[in-house]
Amino acid sequence: MHGQQVFGGHGYIREWGQEQLVRDVRITRIYEGTNGIQALDLMGRKVVANGGAYYRRFSSEVRAFIEANESEFSTP
């Protein structure tokens, strides 16, 4: 971002790749914001929906899988 301000003119920043760097930085910010919003939605609405019933069901399935496959993953 600062490099774009230092280099100045449009042709100059395109020639040295600064334009691509600025675009890459912007898209990273968008991805981070989107991931944060999705995480908040997952935790805030879906996991705690119905008093946490969905989470309890999921965790019981995970526990059952671990117990059923415990001998396969334990060290001798």
C-alpha positions in Angstrom: 0.0 0.0 0.0 2.8 2.4 0.9 4.7 1.4 -2.2 1.8 2.5 -4.3 1.9 5.9 -2.7 5.6 6.2 -3.1 5.7 5.1 -6.7 2.9 7.3 -7.8 1.8 7.2 -11.4 -0.4 4.4 -12.8 2.1 3.3 -15.5 5.0 3.1 -13.1 3.2 0.9 -10.6 1.9 -1.4 -13.3 5.4 -1.8 -14.7 6.9 -2.8 -11.4 4.1 -5.1 -10.3 2.9 -2.9 -7.5 -0.6 -2.9 -8.9 -0.8 -6.7 -8.5 0.5 -6.5 -4.9 -2.2 -4.0 -4.0 -4.9 -6.3 -5.4 -3.5 -9.3 -3.6 -3.5 -7.4 -0.3 -7.1 -6.3 -0.8 -8.4 -9.7 -1.6 -6.8 -11.1 1.6 -8.7 -8.6 3.7 -11.9 -9.6 2.0 -11.3 -13.3 2.6 -10.4 -12.7 6.3 -13.6 -10.7 6.8 -15.7 -13.4 5.0 -14.2 -16.2 7.1 -14.8 -14.2 10.3 -18.4 -13.6 9.4 -19.0 -17.3 8.6 -17.3 -18.3 11.9 -19.5 -16.0 13.9 -22.6 -17.3 12.1 -21.6 -20.9 12.7 -20.9 -20.4 16.4 -23.6 -17.8 17.1 -26.5 -19.4 15.4 -25.9 -22.9 14.2 -23.9 -24.5 17.1 -26.1 -23.0 19.8 -29.4 -23.5 18.0 -31.9 -25.6 19.9 -30.0 -25.2 23.1 -26.9 -26.8 21.6 -28.7 -30.0 20.5 -26.9 -30.1 17.1 -23.5 -29.7 18.8 -24.3 -32.5 21.3 -25.4 -34.8 18.5 -22.2 -34.1 16.5 -19.9 -34.5 19.5 -21.6 -37.8 20.4 -21.0 -39.1 16.9 -17.3 -38.0 17.1 -16.9 -39.8 20.5 -18.5 -42.9 19.1 -16.2 -42.9 16.1 -13.1 -42.4 18.4 -14.2 -45.2 20.7 -14.9 -47.6 17.8 -11.5 -46.9 16.2 -9.4 -46.3 19.4 -7.4 -49.5 19.0 -6.4 -48.5 15.5 -4.8 -45.3 16.6 -3.3 -46.2 20.0 0.4 -46.8 20.3 1.7 -50.3 21.3 
